[in-house]
Amino acid sequence: MKTILYIDNSESYRFLLQEELSEEGFEVVAASSMEEALSKWPRINPDFVILELRQKILDVKSFEKLRKRYPGIPCIGHSTYSECPSEYKEWVDYYLPKLPQSDGLKELIKSL
């Protein structure tokens, strides 16, 4: 079973995506922030990281900690397109706009 670390400050999106991806056979560990993910699950070994790029506290240092902890793990960024700074998109391997339906995200994960 593949494990996904999903970081999103929106509780409703975390819940919905966690449910949908679990139904697809993934184990989903969800966190409300990068700090929570890095401190709460120090020993998790995800196959993918999905990161909401509009975190309240999202900076280069936090992202570098995440990349250092999980080197080589694909990082999928998603956010409301019009509000996502372009430099944040450069931090991730893949970017998808955050949409109510998660079909595009599921297709990307399956292709990886």
Gaussian input, Z-matrix of N, CA and C with variables (Angstrom, degrees):
# hf/3-21g

backbone

0 1
 N
 C     1     B1
 C     2     B2     1     A1
 N     3     B3     2     A2     1     D1
 C     4     B4     3     A3     2     D2
 C     5     B5     4     A4     3     D3
 N     6     B6     5     A5     4     D4
 C     7     B7     6     A6     5     D5
 C     8     B8     7     A7     6     D6
 N     9     B9     8     A8     7     D7
 C    10    B10     9     A9     8     D8
 C    11    B11    10    A10     9     D9
 N    12    B12    11    A11    10    D10
 C    13    B13    12    A12    11    D11
 C    14    B14    13    A13    12    D12
 N    15    B15    14    A14    13    D13
 C    16    B16    15    A15    14    D14
 C    17    B17    16    A16    15    D15
 N    18    B18    17    A17    16    D16
 C    19    B19    18    A18    17    D17
 C    20    B20    19    A19    18    D18
 N    21    B21    20    A20    19    D19
 C    22    B22    21    A21    20    D20
 C    23    B23    22    A22    21    D21
 N    24    B24    23    A23    22    D22
 C    25    B25    24    A24    23    D23
 C    26    B26    25    A25    24    D24
 N    27    B27    26    A26    25    D25
 C    28    B28    27    A27    26    D26
 C    29    B29    28    A28    27    D27
 N    30    B30    29    A29    28    D28
 C    31    B31    30    A30    29    D29
 C    32    B32    31    A31    30    D30
 N    33    B33    32    A32    31    D31
 C    34    B34    33    A33    32    D32
 C    35    B35    34    A34    33    D33
 N    36    B36    35    A35    34    D34
 C    37    B37    36    A36    35    D35
 C    38    B38    37    A37    36    D36
 N    39    B39    38    A38    37    D37
 C    40    B40    39    A39    38    D38
 C    41    B41    40    A40    39    D39
 N    42    B42    41    A41    40    D40
 C    43    B43    42    A42    41    D41
 C    44    B44    43    A43    42    D42
 N    45    B45    44    A44    43    D43
 C    46    B46    45    A45    44    D44
 C    47    B47    46    A46    45    D45
 N    48    B48    47    A47    46    D46
 C    49    B49    48    A48    47    D47
 C    50    B50    49    A49    48    D48
 N    51    B51    50    A50    49    D49
 C    52    B52    51    A51    50    D50
 C    53    B53    52    A52    51    D51
 N    54    B54    53    A53    52    D52
 C    55    B55    54    A54    53    D53
 C    56    B56    55    A55    54    D54
 N    57    B57    56    A56    55    D55
 C    58    B58    57    A57    56    D56
 C    59    B59    58    A58    57    D57
 N    60    B60    59    A59    58    D58
 C    61    B61    60    A60    59    D59
 C    62    B62    61    A61    60    D60
 N    63    B63    62    A62    61    D61
 C    64    B64    63    A63    62    D62
 C    65    B65    64    A64    63    D63
 N    66    B66    65    A65    64    D64
 C    67    B67    66    A66    65    D65
 C    68    B68    67    A67    66    D66
 N    69    B69    68    A68    67    D67
 C    70    B70    69    A69    68    D68
 C    71    B71    70    A70    69    D69
 N    72    B72    71    A71    70    D70
 C    73    B73    72    A72    71    D71
 C    74    B74    73    A73    72    D72
 N    75    B75    74    A74    73    D73
 C    76    B76    75    A75    74    D74
 C    77    B77    76    A76    75    D75
 N    78    B78    77    A77    76    D76
 C    79    B79    78    A78    77    D77
 C    80    B80    79    A79    78    D78
 N    81    B81    80    A80    79    D79
 C    82    B82    81    A81    80    D80
 C    83    B83    82    A82    81    D81
 N    84    B84    83    A83    82    D82
 C    85    B85    84    A84    83    D83
 C    86    B86    85    A85    84    D84
 N    87    B87    86    A86    85    D85
 C    88    B88    87    A87    86    D86
 C    89    B89    88    A88    87    D87
 N    90    B90    89    A89    88    D88
 C    91    B91    90    A90    89    D89
 C    92    B92    91    A91    90    D90
 N    93    B93    92    A92    91    D91
 C    94    B94    93    A93    92    D92
 C    95    B95    94    A94    93    D93
 N    96    B96    95    A95    94    D94
 C    97    B97    96    A96    95    D95
 C    98    B98    97    A97    96    D96
 N    99    B99    98    A98    97    D97
 C   100   B100    99    A99    98    D98
 C   101   B101   100   A100    99    D99
 N   102   B102   101   A101   100   D100
 C   103   B103   102   A102   101   D101
 C   104   B104   103   A103   102   D102
 N   105   B105   104   A104   103   D103
 C   106   B106   105   A105   104   D104
 C   107   B107   106   A106   105   D105
 N   108   B108   107   A107   106   D106
 C   109   B109   108   A108   107   D107
 C   110   B110   109   A109   108   D108
 N   111   B111   110   A110   109   D109
 C   112   B112   111   A111   110   D110
 C   113   B113   112   A112   111   D111
 N   114   B114   113   A113   112   D112
 C   115   B115   114   A114   113   D113
 C   116   B116   115   A115   114   D114
 N   117   B117   116   A116   115   D115
 C   118   B118   117   A117   116   D116
 C   119   B119   118   A118   117   D117
 N   120   B120   119   A119   118   D118
 C   121   B121   120   A120   119   D119
 C   122   B122   121   A121   120   D120
 N   123   B123   122   A122   121   D121
 C   124   B124   123   A123   122   D122
 C   125   B125   124   A124   123   D123
 N   126   B126   125   A125   124   D124
 C   127   B127   126   A126   125   D125
 C   128   B128   127   A127   126   D126
 N   129   B129   128   A128   127   D127
 C   130   B130   129   A129   128   D128
 C   131   B131   130   A130   129   D129
 N   132   B132   131   A131   130   D130
 C   133   B133   132   A132   131   D131
 C   134   B134   133   A133   132   D132
 N   135   B135   134   A134   133   D133
 C   136   B136   135   A135   134   D134
 C   137   B137   136   A136   135   D135
 N   138   B138   137   A137   136   D136
 C   139   B139   138   A138   137   D137
 C   140   B140   139   A139   138   D138
 N   141   B141   140   A140   139   D139
 C   142   B142   141   A141   140   D140
 C   143   B143   142   A142   141   D141
 N   144   B144   143   A143   142   D142
 C   145   B145   144   A144   143   D143
 C   146   B146   145   A145   144   D144
 N   147   B147   146   A146   145   D145
 C   148   B148   147   A147   146   D146
 C   149   B149   148   A148   147   D147
 N   150   B150   149   A149   148   D148
 C   151   B151   150   A150   149   D149
 C   152   B152   151   A151   150   D150
 N   153   B153   152   A152   151   D151
 C   154   B154   153   A153   152   D152
 C   155   B155   154   A154   153   D153
 N   156   B156   155   A155   154   D154
 C   157   B157   156   A156   155   D155
 C   158   B158   157   A157   156   D156
 N   159   B159   158   A158   157   D157
 C   160   B160   159   A159   158   D158
 C   161   B161   160   A160   159   D159
 N   162   B162   161   A161   160   D160
 C   163   B163   162   A162   161   D161
 C   164   B164   163   A163   162   D162
 N   165   B165   164   A164   163   D163
 C   166   B166   165   A165   164   D164
 C   167   B167   166   A166   165   D165
 N   168   B168   167   A167   166   D166
 C   169   B169   168   A168   167   D167
 C   170   B170   169   A169   168   D168
 N   171   B171   170   A170   169   D169
 C   172   B172   171   A171   170   D170
 C   173   B173   172   A172   171   D171
 N   174   B174   173   A173   172   D172
 C   175   B175   174   A174   173   D173
 C   176   B176   175   A175   174   D174
 N   177   B177   176   A176   175   D175
 C   178   B178   177   A177   176   D176
 C   179   B179   178   A178   177   D177
 N   180   B180   179   A179   178   D178
 C   181   B181   180   A180   179   D179
 C   182   B182   181   A181   180   D180
 N   183   B183   182   A182   181   D181
 C   184   B184   183   A183   182   D182
 C   185   B185   184   A184   183   D183
 N   186   B186   185   A185   184   D184
 C   187   B187   186   A186   185   D185
 C   188   B188   187   A187   186   D186
 N   189   B189   188   A188   187   D187
 C   190   B190   189   A189   188   D188
 C   191   B191   190   A190   189   D189
 N   192   B192   191   A191   190   D190
 C   193   B193   192   A192   191   D191
 C   194   B194   193   A193   192   D192
 N   195   B195   194   A194   193   D193
 C   196   B196   195   A195   194   D194
 C   197   B197   196   A196   195   D195
 N   198   B198   197   A197   196   D196
 C   199   B199   198   A198   197   D197
 C   200   B200   199   A199   198   D198
 N   201   B201   200   A200   199   D199
 C   202   B202   201   A201   200   D200
 C   203   B203   202   A202   201   D201
 N   204   B204   203   A203   202   D202
 C   205   B205   204   A204   203   D203
 C   206   B206   205   A205   204   D204
 N   207   B207   206   A206   205   D205
 C   208   B208   207   A207   206   D206
 C   209   B209   208   A208   207   D207
 N   210   B210   209   A209   208   D208
 C   211   B211   210   A210   209   D209
 C   212   B212   211   A211   210   D210
 N   213   B213   212   A212   211   D211
 C   214   B214   213   A213   212   D212
 C   215   B215   214   A214   213   D213
 N   216   B216   215   A215   214   D214
 C   217   B217   216   A216   215   D215
 C   218   B218   217   A217   216   D216
 N   219   B219   218   A218   217   D217
 C   220   B220   219   A219   218   D218
 C   221   B221   220   A220   219   D219
 N   222   B222   221   A221   220   D220
 C   223   B223   222   A222   221   D221
 C   224   B224   223   A223   222   D222
 N   225   B225   224   A224   223   D223
 C   226   B226   225   A225   224   D224
 C   227   B227   226   A226   225   D225
 N   228   B228   227   A227   226   D226
 C   229   B229   228   A228   227   D227
 C   230   B230   229   A229   228   D228
 N   231   B231   230   A230   229   D229
 C   232   B232   231   A231   230   D230
 C   233   B233   232   A232   231   D231
 N   234   B234   233   A233   232   D232
 C   235   B235   234   A234   233   D233
 C   236   B236   235   A235   234   D234
 N   237   B237   236   A236   235   D235
 C   238   B238   237   A237   236   D236
 C   239   B239   238   A238   237   D237
 N   240   B240   239   A239   238   D238
 C   241   B241   240   A240   239   D239
 C   242   B242   241   A241   240   D240
 N   243   B243   242   A242   241   D241
 C   244   B244   243   A243   242   D242
 C   245   B245   244   A244   243   D243
 N   246   B246   245   A245   244   D244
 C   247   B247   246   A246   245   D245
 C   248   B248   247   A247   246   D246
 N   249   B249   248   A248   247   D247
 C   250   B250   249   A249   248   D248
 C   251   B251   250   A250   249   D249
 N   252   B252   251   A251   250   D250
 C   253   B253   252   A252   251   D251
 C   254   B254   253   A253   252   D252
 N   255   B255   254   A254   253   D253
 C   256   B256   255   A255   254   D254
 C   257   B257   256   A256   255   D255
 N   258   B258   257   A257   256   D256
 C   259   B259   258   A258   257   D257
 C   260   B260   259   A259   258   D258
 N   261   B261   260   A260   259   D259
 C   262   B262   261   A261   260   D260
 C   263   B263   262   A262   261   D261
 N   264   B264   263   A263   262   D262
 C   265   B265   264   A264   263   D263
 C   266   B266   265   A265   264   D264
 N   267   B267   266   A266   265   D265
 C   268   B268   267   A267   266   D266
 C   269   B269   268   A268   267   D267
 N   270   B270   269   A269   268   D268
 C   271   B271   270   A270   269   D269
 C   272   B272   271   A271   270   D270
 N   273   B273   272   A272   271   D271
 C   274   B274   273   A273   272   D272
 C   275   B275   274   A274   273   D273
 N   276   B276   275   A275   274   D274
 C   277   B277   276   A276   275   D275
 C   278   B278   277   A277   276   D276
 N   279   B279   278   A278   277   D277
 C   280   B280   279   A279   278   D278
 C   281   B281   280   A280   279   D279
 N   282   B282   281   A281   280   D280
 C   283   B283   282   A282   281   D281
 C   284   B284   283   A283   282   D282
 N   285   B285   284   A284   283   D283
 C   286   B286   285   A285   284   D284
 C   287   B287   286   A286   285   D285
 N   288   B288   287   A287   286   D286
 C   289   B289   288   A288   287   D287
 C   290   B290   289   A289   288   D288
 N   291   B291   290   A290   289   D289
 C   292   B292   291   A291   290   D290
 C   293   B293   292   A292   291   D291
 N   294   B294   293   A293   292   D292
 C   295   B295   294   A294   293   D293
 C   296   B296   295   A295   294   D294
 N   297   B297   296   A296   295   D295
 C   298   B298   297   A297   296   D296
 C   299   B299   298   A298   297   D297
 N   300   B300   299   A299   298   D298
 C   301   B301   300   A300   299   D299
 C   302   B302   301   A301   300   D300
 N   303   B303   302   A302   301   D301
 C   304   B304   303   A303   302   D302
 C   305   B305   304   A304   303   D303
 N   306   B306   305   A305   304   D304
 C   307   B307   306   A306   305   D305
 C   308   B308   307   A307   306   D306
 N   309   B309   308   A308   307   D307
 C   310   B310   309   A309   308   D308
 C   311   B311   310   A310   309   D309
 N   312   B312   311   A311   310   D310
 C   313   B313   312   A312   311   D311
 C   314   B314   313   A313   312   D312
 N   315   B315   314   A314   313   D313
 C   316   B316   315   A315   314   D314
 C   317   B317   316   A316   315   D315
 N   318   B318   317   A317   316   D316
 C   319   B319   318   A318   317   D317
 C   320   B320   319   A319   318   D318
 N   321   B321   320   A320   319   D319
 C   322   B322   321   A321   320   D320
 C   323   B323   322   A322   321   D321
 N   324   B324   323   A323   322   D322
 C   325   B325   324   A324   323   D323
 C   326   B326   325   A325   324   D324
 N   327   B327   326   A326   325   D325
 C   328   B328   327   A327   326   D326
 C   329   B329   328   A328   327   D327
 N   330   B330   329   A329   328   D328
 C   331   B331   330   A330   329   D329
 C   332   B332   331   A331   330   D330
 N   333   B333   332   A332   331   D331
 C   334   B334   333   A333   332   D332
 C   335   B335   334   A334   333   D333

   B1=1.4546
   B2=1.5314
   B3=1.2990
   B4=1.4654
   B5=1.5186
   B6=1.3313
   B7=1.4580
   B8=1.5184
   B9=1.3204
   B10=1.4591
   B11=1.5164
   B12=1.3231
   B13=1.4574
   B14=1.5264
   B15=1.3139
   B16=1.4601
   B17=1.5213
   B18=1.3385
   B19=1.4726
   B20=1.5232
   B21=1.3360
   B22=1.4656
   B23=1.5213
   B24=1.3199
   B25=1.4607
   B26=1.5241
   B27=1.3162
   B28=1.4549
   B29=1.5259
   B30=1.3147
   B31=1.4610
   B32=1.5296
   B33=1.3242
   B34=1.4667
   B35=1.5302
   B36=1.3345
   B37=1.4668
   B38=1.5224
   B39=1.3363
   B40=1.4665
   B41=1.5204
   B42=1.3238
   B43=1.4580
   B44=1.5240
   B45=1.3389
   B46=1.4630
   B47=1.5218
   B48=1.3304
   B49=1.4560
   B50=1.5301
   B51=1.3154
   B52=1.4610
   B53=1.5328
   B54=1.3189
   B55=1.4578
   B56=1.5280
   B57=1.3223
   B58=1.4603
   B59=1.5225
   B60=1.3251
   B61=1.4606
   B62=1.5252
   B63=1.3252
   B64=1.4685
   B65=1.5262
   B66=1.3327
   B67=1.4660
   B68=1.5216
   B69=1.3266
   B70=1.4637
   B71=1.5342
   B72=1.3321
   B73=1.4563
   B74=1.5190
   B75=1.3312
   B76=1.4652
   B77=1.5170
   B78=1.3195
   B79=1.4566
   B80=1.5267
   B81=1.3290
   B82=1.4602
   B83=1.5205
   B84=1.3277
   B85=1.4567
   B86=1.5227
   B87=1.3252
   B88=1.4591
   B89=1.5185
   B90=1.3286
   B91=1.4640
   B92=1.5172
   B93=1.3236
   B94=1.4663
   B95=1.5284
   B96=1.3385
   B97=1.4679
   B98=1.5287
   B99=1.3291
   B100=1.4664
   B101=1.5125
   B102=1.3230
   B103=1.4619
   B104=1.5257
   B105=1.3302
   B106=1.4606
   B107=1.5250
   B108=1.3090
   B109=1.4620
   B110=1.5221
   B111=1.3241
   B112=1.4591
   B113=1.5284
   B114=1.3266
   B115=1.4634
   B116=1.5273
   B117=1.3098
   B118=1.4616
   B119=1.5276
   B120=1.3247
   B121=1.4617
   B122=1.5231
   B123=1.3260
   B124=1.4748
   B125=1.5293
   B126=1.3228
   B127=1.4628
   B128=1.5307
   B129=1.2994
   B130=1.4641
   B131=1.5283
   B132=1.3043
   B133=1.4611
   B134=1.5266
   B135=1.3221
   B136=1.4663
   B137=1.5317
   B138=1.3202
   B139=1.4568
   B140=1.5260
   B141=1.3351
   B142=1.4617
   B143=1.5143
   B144=1.3182
   B145=1.4603
   B146=1.5230
   B147=1.3239
   B148=1.4622
   B149=1.5164
   B150=1.3172
   B151=1.4529
   B152=1.5228
   B153=1.3184
   B154=1.4633
   B155=1.5165
   B156=1.3192
   B157=1.4623
   B158=1.5160
   B159=1.3040
   B160=1.4632
   B161=1.5210
   B162=1.2955
   B163=1.4645
   B164=1.5217
   B165=1.3083
   B166=1.4653
   B167=1.5237
   B168=1.3170
   B169=1.4642
   B170=1.5254
   B171=1.3027
   B172=1.4547
   B173=1.5141
   B174=1.3109
   B175=1.4477
   B176=1.5242
   B177=1.2905
   B178=1.4642
   B179=1.5281
   B180=1.3357
   B181=1.4685
   B182=1.5301
   B183=1.3368
   B184=1.4678
   B185=1.5189
   B186=1.3184
   B187=1.4507
   B188=1.5230
   B189=1.3197
   B190=1.4693
   B191=1.5271
   B192=1.3345
   B193=1.4732
   B194=1.5239
   B195=1.3243
   B196=1.4566
   B197=1.5261
   B198=1.3226
   B199=1.4637
   B200=1.5271
   B201=1.3277
   B202=1.4598
   B203=1.5308
   B204=1.3131
   B205=1.4694
   B206=1.5235
   B207=1.3420
   B208=1.4598
   B209=1.5277
   B210=1.3192
   B211=1.4678
   B212=1.5268
   B213=1.3005
   B214=1.4589
   B215=1.5163
   B216=1.3213
   B217=1.4641
   B218=1.5278
   B219=1.3375
   B220=1.4653
   B221=1.5220
   B222=1.3095
   B223=1.4575
   B224=1.5294
   B225=1.3209
   B226=1.4531
   B227=1.5246
   B228=1.3039
   B229=1.4555
   B230=1.5113
   B231=1.3225
   B232=1.4560
   B233=1.5039
   B234=1.3018
   B235=1.4522
   B236=1.5150
   B237=1.3127
   B238=1.4492
   B239=1.5188
   B240=1.2989
   B241=1.4640
   B242=1.5123
   B243=1.3167
   B244=1.4633
   B245=1.5210
   B246=1.3254
   B247=1.4569
   B248=1.5289
   B249=1.3157
   B250=1.4574
   B251=1.5271
   B252=1.3264
   B253=1.4720
   B254=1.5298
   B255=1.3084
   B256=1.4653
   B257=1.5297
   B258=1.3402
   B259=1.4721
   B260=1.5284
   B261=1.3394
   B262=1.4634
   B263=1.5237
   B264=1.3158
   B265=1.4597
   B266=1.5229
   B267=1.3176
   B268=1.4634
   B269=1.5277
   B270=1.3096
   B271=1.4598
   B272=1.5224
   B273=1.3169
   B274=1.4576
   B275=1.5332
   B276=1.3197
   B277=1.4630
   B278=1.5232
   B279=1.3149
   B280=1.4608
   B281=1.5196
   B282=1.3262
   B283=1.4620
   B284=1.5236
   B285=1.3110
   B286=1.4555
   B287=1.5216
   B288=1.3187
   B289=1.4669
   B290=1.5302
   B291=1.2979
   B292=1.4623
   B293=1.5250
   B294=1.3103
   B295=1.4534
   B296=1.5253
   B297=1.3259
   B298=1.4716
   B299=1.5292
   B300=1.3272
   B301=1.4498
   B302=1.5250
   B303=1.3018
   B304=1.4656
   B305=1.5204
   B306=1.3268
   B307=1.4672
   B308=1.5207
   B309=1.3307
   B310=1.4631
   B311=1.5140
   B312=1.3164
   B313=1.4599
   B314=1.5244
   B315=1.3135
   B316=1.4600
   B317=1.5324
   B318=1.3242
   B319=1.4750
   B320=1.5229
   B321=1.3379
   B322=1.4625
   B323=1.5297
   B324=1.3128
   B325=1.4736
   B326=1.5271
   B327=1.3236
   B328=1.4637
   B329=1.5195
   B330=1.3367
   B331=1.4665
   B332=1.5253
   B333=1.3132
   B334=1.4642
   B335=1.5158
   A1=108.96
   A2=116.46
   A3=121.98
   A4=109.68
   A5=115.18
   A6=121.59
   A7=110.05
   A8=115.50
   A9=122.11
   A10=108.71
   A11=116.17
   A12=121.86
   A13=106.23
   A14=116.44
   A15=121.65
   A16=108.97
   A17=116.56
   A18=122.14
   A19=108.36
   A20=115.37
   A21=120.88
   A22=108.05
   A23=116.73
   A24=119.74
   A25=112.64
   A26=118.40
   A27=122.11
   A28=109.95
   A29=115.84
   A30=120.58
   A31=111.63
   A32=117.07
   A33=119.48
   A34=111.31
   A35=118.48
   A36=120.39
   A37=110.48
   A38=117.58
   A39=119.92
   A40=109.97
   A41=115.80
   A42=120.24
   A43=111.13
   A44=116.72
   A45=120.43
   A46=112.62
   A47=116.34
   A48=118.94
   A49=111.28
   A50=116.36
   A51=119.93
   A52=109.77
   A53=117.24
   A54=121.17
   A55=111.50
   A56=116.86
   A57=121.01
   A58=112.05
   A59=117.17
   A60=119.80
   A61=111.71
   A62=117.61
   A63=120.79
   A64=110.23
   A65=116.49
   A66=120.73
   A67=111.67
   A68=117.10
   A69=122.05
   A70=111.69
   A71=116.81
   A72=120.47
   A73=115.60
   A74=117.26
   A75=121.08
   A76=110.39
   A77=115.57
   A78=120.35
   A79=105.57
   A80=116.90
   A81=121.14
   A82=109.48
   A83=115.18
   A84=122.00
   A85=105.44
   A86=116.34
   A87=120.64
   A88=111.66
   A89=115.08
   A90=122.42
   A91=108.80
   A92=116.16
   A93=120.69
   A94=112.75
   A95=117.27
   A96=120.63
   A97=108.93
   A98=115.47
   A99=119.39
   A100=110.44
   A101=116.49
   A102=119.83
   A103=110.68
   A104=116.55
   A105=120.16
   A106=110.53
   A107=116.75
   A108=120.40
   A109=111.64
   A110=117.04
   A111=120.80
   A112=112.65
   A113=117.19
   A114=118.97
   A115=112.95
   A116=117.69
   A117=121.08
   A118=112.73
   A119=116.75
   A120=120.37
   A121=110.89
   A122=117.12
   A123=118.69
   A124=113.77
   A125=117.04
   A126=118.80
   A127=113.64
   A128=118.47
   A129=120.64
   A130=109.26
   A131=116.38
   A132=121.94
   A133=108.73
   A134=116.85
   A135=118.60
   A136=112.04
   A137=113.74
   A138=120.06
   A139=110.63
   A140=115.96
   A141=123.30
   A142=109.27
   A143=115.91
   A144=121.88
   A145=106.52
   A146=116.27
   A147=121.37
   A148=105.86
   A149=116.07
   A150=121.33
   A151=111.31
   A152=115.88
   A153=121.08
   A154=106.30
   A155=116.58
   A156=120.50
   A157=114.14
   A158=118.89
   A159=121.19
   A160=110.50
   A161=117.58
   A162=121.63
   A163=109.93
   A164=116.27
   A165=120.25
   A166=110.76
   A167=115.58
   A168=120.48
   A169=106.59
   A170=115.70
   A171=121.20
   A172=107.13
   A173=115.76
   A174=119.62
   A175=109.45
   A176=115.44
   A177=120.93
   A178=110.94
   A179=118.08
   A180=120.65
   A181=111.42
   A182=116.47
   A183=120.00
   A184=110.69
   A185=115.68
   A186=119.56
   A187=110.57
   A188=117.77
   A189=120.72
   A190=111.13
   A191=117.43
   A192=120.87
   A193=110.12
   A194=115.50
   A195=120.58
   A196=110.61
   A197=117.23
   A198=121.84
   A199=111.62
   A200=116.78
   A201=120.74
   A202=110.28
   A203=115.78
   A204=120.39
   A205=111.03
   A206=116.88
   A207=121.76
   A208=111.17
   A209=118.07
   A210=120.09
   A211=110.94
   A212=115.04
   A213=120.02
   A214=115.72
   A215=117.25
   A216=120.83
   A217=108.06
   A218=118.33
   A219=119.13
   A220=111.95
   A221=115.16
   A222=121.50
   A223=108.20
   A224=115.04
   A225=121.89
   A226=107.66
   A227=116.75
   A228=121.27
   A229=109.51
   A230=115.45
   A231=118.77
   A232=109.01
   A233=114.69
   A234=120.39
   A235=109.17
   A236=114.85
   A237=119.77
   A238=105.87
   A239=118.07
   A240=123.67
   A241=114.00
   A242=117.89
   A243=119.94
   A244=113.12
   A245=117.66
   A246=120.26
   A247=113.25
   A248=117.90
   A249=120.55
   A250=110.01
   A251=117.92
   A252=119.79
   A253=110.96
   A254=116.88
   A255=120.96
   A256=112.19
   A257=118.09
   A258=118.55
   A259=111.70
   A260=118.19
   A261=120.36
   A262=110.17
   A263=116.95
   A264=120.91
   A265=110.71
   A266=117.23
   A267=121.18
   A268=111.96
   A269=117.92
   A270=122.02
   A271=112.51
   A272=117.80
   A273=120.82
   A274=110.69
   A275=115.05
   A276=120.43
   A277=111.46
   A278=115.85
   A279=122.21
   A280=107.83
   A281=115.87
   A282=120.23
   A283=109.54
   A284=115.55
   A285=122.28
   A286=108.43
   A287=117.82
   A288=118.96
   A289=109.13
   A290=116.33
   A291=122.10
   A292=107.96
   A293=115.68
   A294=121.85
   A295=109.77
   A296=117.57
   A297=119.83
   A298=112.31
   A299=118.01
   A300=120.53
   A301=108.83
   A302=116.25
   A303=120.06
   A304=113.19
   A305=117.69
   A306=120.73
   A307=112.51
   A308=117.83
   A309=120.85
   A310=111.92
   A311=116.56
   A312=121.19
   A313=110.38
   A314=117.67
   A315=121.09
   A316=110.64
   A317=116.87
   A318=120.32
   A319=110.76
   A320=117.36
   A321=121.13
   A322=110.19
   A323=117.32
   A324=121.26
   A325=109.79
   A326=117.25
   A327=119.95
   A328=111.91
   A329=116.81
   A330=119.85
   A331=112.09
   A332=117.13
   A333=120.95
   A334=109.81
   D1=129.58
   D2=177.97
   D3=-78.72
   D4=143.12
   D5=179.47
   D6=-109.90
   D7=135.62
   D8=178.83
   D9=-119.74
   D10=129.48
   D11=171.11
   D12=-94.76
   D13=116.70
   D14=-176.47
   D15=-114.17
   D16=118.58
   D17=-177.35
   D18=-115.65
   D19=116.42
   D20=-178.56
   D21=-155.02
   D22=133.10
   D23=-179.13
   D24=-78.86
   D25=-8.83
   D26=178.68
   D27=-90.59
   D28=112.71
   D29=-178.08
   D30=-60.19
   D31=-40.01
   D32=-178.05
   D33=-66.45
   D34=-41.72
   D35=177.06
   D36=-65.77
   D37=-40.86
   D38=178.20
   D39=-57.77
   D40=-47.12
   D41=-178.21
   D42=-62.55
   D43=-49.81
   D44=-177.12
   D45=-62.37
   D46=-48.10
   D47=-178.25
   D48=-68.19
   D49=-36.33
   D50=177.58
   D51=-61.62
   D52=-43.24
   D53=178.30
   D54=-64.07
   D55=-48.07
   D56=-177.46
   D57=-63.56
   D58=-44.73
   D59=-179.06
   D60=-71.39
   D61=-32.15
   D62=175.48
   D63=-63.85
   D64=-39.38
   D65=177.37
   D66=-64.28
   D67=-25.81
   D68=178.50
   D69=-84.62
   D70=-1.50
   D71=176.23
   D72=98.85
   D73=12.10
   D74=178.52
   D75=-97.34
   D76=147.75
   D77=169.10
   D78=-90.13
   D79=126.01
   D80=-176.44
   D81=-117.17
   D82=123.12
   D83=173.90
   D84=-106.89
   D85=119.65
   D86=-174.46
   D87=-110.44
   D88=142.89
   D89=178.22
   D90=-136.92
   D91=152.54
   D92=-178.91
   D93=-88.24
   D94=-11.40
   D95=179.90
   D96=-157.81
   D97=165.82
   D98=176.77
   D99=-64.91
   D100=-40.10
   D101=-179.68
   D102=-60.74
   D103=-42.99
   D104=178.05
   D105=-62.34
   D106=-45.36
   D107=-179.27
   D108=-61.85
   D109=-42.90
   D110=-177.27
   D111=-73.02
   D112=-30.89
   D113=-178.70
   D114=-92.58
   D115=-35.49
   D116=-174.63
   D117=-78.56
   D118=-32.88
   D119=-178.14
   D120=-125.53
   D121=68.02
   D122=-176.93
   D123=-68.45
   D124=-19.12
   D125=-175.35
   D126=-111.81
   D127=7.26
   D128=177.86
   D129=-69.62
   D130=142.06
   D131=178.35
   D132=-121.36
   D133=82.10
   D134=-176.83
   D135=-74.97
   D136=155.76
   D137=173.65
   D138=-88.44
   D139=-23.54
   D140=178.96
   D141=-145.22
   D142=152.85
   D143=170.50
   D144=-121.18
   D145=129.30
   D146=173.25
   D147=-112.74
   D148=126.13
   D149=-172.42
   D150=-128.07
   D151=121.81
   D152=170.72
   D153=-71.23
   D154=123.24
   D155=-173.78
   D156=-85.49
   D157=1.90
   D158=178.30
   D159=-108.49
   D160=42.62
   D161=177.55
   D162=-66.00
   D163=150.69
   D164=177.31
   D165=-61.62
   D166=-42.16
   D167=178.27
   D168=-121.45
   D169=96.60
   D170=178.52
   D171=-136.07
   D172=115.23
   D173=-178.61
   D174=-139.97
   D175=172.91
   D176=-177.36
   D177=-58.80
   D178=-41.66
   D179=-178.19
   D180=-60.82
   D181=-46.02
   D182=179.60
   D183=-62.13
   D184=-43.38
   D185=-179.05
   D186=-66.03
   D187=-40.04
   D188=178.13
   D189=-63.44
   D190=-36.97
   D191=176.23
   D192=-62.27
   D193=-42.83
   D194=179.23
   D195=-62.28
   D196=-45.87
   D197=-179.89
   D198=-66.18
   D199=-36.02
   D200=179.06
   D201=-68.36
   D202=-40.09
   D203=179.57
   D204=-67.12
   D205=-36.84
   D206=-176.65
   D207=-124.24
   D208=65.90
   D209=-178.83
   D210=-66.50
   D211=137.33
   D212=177.17
   D213=78.36
   D214=-3.43
   D215=179.02
   D216=-83.48
   D217=127.49
   D218=178.99
   D219=-59.97
   D220=133.62
   D221=179.22
   D222=-114.42
   D223=120.20
   D224=-179.81
   D225=-104.22
   D226=119.77
   D227=177.03
   D228=-97.17
   D229=143.04
   D230=172.22
   D231=-148.36
   D232=150.30
   D233=-176.70
   D234=-169.76
   D235=170.75
   D236=171.95
   D237=-68.49
   D238=115.04
   D239=-168.82
   D240=-51.15
   D241=-48.84
   D242=-174.25
   D243=-67.27
   D244=-17.69
   D245=-176.09
   D246=-108.42
   D247=3.56
   D248=-176.68
   D249=-95.05
   D250=116.39
   D251=177.42
   D252=-58.67
   D253=138.68
   D254=-175.61
   D255=-62.16
   D256=-32.38
   D257=-179.98
   D258=-65.51
   D259=-28.21
   D260=177.11
   D261=-65.43
   D262=-36.11
   D263=-179.92
   D264=-64.27
   D265=-27.95
   D266=179.06
   D267=-70.63
   D268=-19.22
   D269=-178.17
   D270=-77.90
   D271=-18.44
   D272=-172.95
   D273=-109.08
   D274=160.95
   D275=178.95
   D276=-79.09
   D277=-33.33
   D278=-178.51
   D279=-138.04
   D280=149.06
   D281=177.79
   D282=-133.92
   D283=133.64
   D284=174.11
   D285=-133.40
   D286=138.03
   D287=174.43
   D288=-64.31
   D289=147.19
   D290=179.69
   D291=-79.31
   D292=117.47
   D293=-178.00
   D294=-122.71
   D295=158.28
   D296=178.46
   D297=-60.64
   D298=-34.35
   D299=176.85
   D300=-96.80
   D301=144.71
   D302=-173.93
   D303=-106.77
   D304=18.91
   D305=-177.19
   D306=-58.36
   D307=-44.49
   D308=-179.58
   D309=-62.44
   D310=-40.57
   D311=179.09
   D312=-66.26
   D313=-43.42
   D314=179.11
   D315=-63.32
   D316=-41.38
   D317=178.58
   D318=-62.23
   D319=-43.35
   D320=179.59
   D321=-61.99
   D322=-46.46
   D323=-179.19
   D324=-60.69
   D325=-44.78
   D326=-179.77
   D327=-64.28
   D328=-33.35
   D329=-179.64
   D330=-73.31
   D331=-23.50
   D332=-179.86
   D333=-83.66

